[in-house]
Amino acid sequence: MEKWGLAPAQLQEINPRLIMLRVTGFGQDGPYAERRAFGTLAEAMSGFAHQTGQEDGPPTLPPFGLADGVAGITGAFAVVSALYARDARGGAGQVIDLSLLEPLLGILGPGPTVFDLLGVIAGRHGNRSPNNAPRNAYLTRDGRWVAVSASATSVAERVMRLVGRPDIAEKPWFSSAGERSRRSEMLDGAVTKWIAARDLEEVVKAFEEAGAALAPIYDVEQLMGDPQVLYRDTITTVEDEDLGPIKMQNVMARLTGTPGTIRFPGRRLGQDNEKLYQELLGIGAEELDKLRAEGVL
């Protein structure tokens, strides 16, 4: 659109009901507005990489587009909010200014508040949590990794009783998540030893029967064969125009009245331009042909 010579405000003059989502690295204004960016830079600047990795290791970036994904979900929410404001509240269209940095920062927890009030800078803890324990990745006898989380004291008690250390659960400090976290070495030692002496199937069954929280750490092949994933069609099959039937993630939220489906896995570049330009901006066929001839479309 900018190549066409129209700013967002001018587009809204053409169609005042138009809602436009603009996603950039750092937002539409400020000293970094023109700076080139990818999600990796947001993952670095937000504090995510600083808090990720082993305590004695380097900051760790995710191996996938985390900031891009978080911004995508946030952008969808913003568009729905703008649609509601326009259609249900009698408002007009609007331009949404969304950066890659701010949504990721928003889900990282109370770090800015904690620093402001206490001067504490969150660091790296590996797979442990500074907020509760036991919480870590543990290796079973048959070489499978599992994750355990005990954010609730009641669950932490069940874990310690299961692994044969009810005495720890009876300590006066045990009811405090913070105190448990400060004793992670002790709690982890007991859980590690118990899990290391058993195969995955036995470990999962025992934790389930005890009402404690545990899950296998999957690769994608193991995930796609999981009975819960299969039952809910979490990885579904969609027909692609070029590749035929392909597997991909299903819709994330299941609404009872409008559950939603995936109509297509992706569109060819520019495949719907003509329809959108005509419906949203009122550009006729003759003008579209002119824009194509000029190299705009």
C-alpha positions, 0 to 999 in steps of 0.5 A: 500500500505504501508503494501505491502511495497511500498512508493508512489514514488515506486508506481509511478515508477511502473506506472508514470501516477498514481495520488495518493491523500493522506489525513491526519490530518496535512499533510505528513511532519512537527512535526504533520505528525505522529499525529493521527487526525480526522476532529474534531481536524481540526475544533478546530485548524483552528479557526472554533470552536472559531468563532462558538457559542453564544458570551457568550457561549463556542466554538462550534464544528459542529455536522457533519464531516465539515472538512472531507467534505471540504477536500473531495471536495478539494481533488476532485478538486486537483485530477482533477487539477492533471489529467489536468496537466497530460493529457492536459499539457503533465505532469506525475502523482503525489502524492497529499498531502492534510491535513484536517486542511488547506482546512478548514482554507482556507474557514474561511475568512481573519482571519490571514490577519486581525490579522497580520495587525490589531491584531484583533482576530475574536470571536463568534457572535451567528447568527449575522455577524460582517460584516453586519446587519440585519443578524440573525435567527428570530422566527415567530408567528407560531413557525418557525425559519427563517434566514435573510441576508442583506449583500447588502445595497439595500437589507438591505433597503428593509428589514427595509422598509418592517418591518416598519422602513424606518427611519433607512434606511435613516440614513447617517450611514446605507449605511455602512455595518460595521456601520449597524453591530455595530447597530445590536441590533437596526436593529434586534429589528425591524426585530424580532418584525415584524416577531414575529407578523406573521406566516411563510407563510406570512413572506416568501411571504412578503420578496419575494415580497419586494425583500429581502433575507430570507429562512426558517431554515429547518430540513431534513424532511422540506428540502426534501419537499421543492418545489425547492429541489423537482424540481431540484432533489437535494435529489435524489433516487439511487439504492443500492446493499444491501438496494435497493432504497435510498434517498441521496444528488444529484451531486452538480454542474450541467454541461450543457454538462456533467451533471453527475449522481450518479452511486452508493451510495457506494461500499463494502470494497475492491469490486473494488480492483482487477480491480484497481490493475490490471489496475493501477499497472499492478498486475496480477491474480497470484500476487493478489492471493499471496497478498491475501494469505499473508493477504495484500489484 
